[in-house]
Amino acid sequence: MPAKILIIKLGATGDVVRTTPLLRRLEGGVTWVTAAKNKCLLEGLSGLPRELRSLTWEDRGALEGEFFDLAISLEDDPQTAELLNKVRVGRMF
């Protein structure tokens, strides 16, 4: 069964763009939580070998209770860390 992966990277648009190469290296479906202004960048990606679901920070409640094999949080503030307490995670980075 393919892995379910959660990426949390909200911030600067340039940082989100620089982080997108992860999508070609990770195996499994990816859910990416980002700032509303960056969601269109993720939705416009093509040719990915896997499923990509993008959610805005404001829509993060949709993830509550969901299980992810791997969570990658690229933020360091308490608010984004709290999201990891609302999902179930196998491994966290």
C-alpha positions, 0 to 999 in steps of 0.5 A: 500500500502506498504511503500517505505523506503530509507536508506542512509548508506555508510561508514564503512563496519562494520557499514553497517553490523550492520545496516542490522537488520533494514531490518527485522523491517521495513515494505515495500520496501527498497532502500539502498544507500551505498558505492560500496564496501558494495553493495555486502553485501546487494545483498547477504542477503536472507530471507528478507520479502520484496524487497531490492534494493541497489544502490551505491553512484555513482548511486544515480542519479537514485533516483532523483524525486522518492518518499519515505514514510520514509528516514533514513540517517545514515550519517552526511555530506553535500554531503549525506544530499544533496541527500535528497533534490533530492528525495521527502520524507514523513518523514525523520529520 
